[in-house]
Amino acid sequence: MQIQTTDQLRALYKAPSERAVLKELMHIDSHLKRFISLSPFLVISSGDQHQLSC
């Protein structure tokens, strides 16, 4: 199955909790920059409503 729309993705997963949504950041602030600099491994993901990666 190849997911091509947001609706298809939402059908597979329940909506994120409010707590998870509140963790979303639109920029890297000084605290996050320090956290990243001290991390031995980091994964960053980005996207928008017009682009869906599978």
HELIX and SHEET records of a PDB file:
HELIX    1   1 THR A    6  LEU A   12  1                                   7    
HELIX    2   2 GLU A   18  LEU A   22  1                                   5    
HELIX    3   3 SER A   30  LEU A   38  1                                   9    
END                                                                             
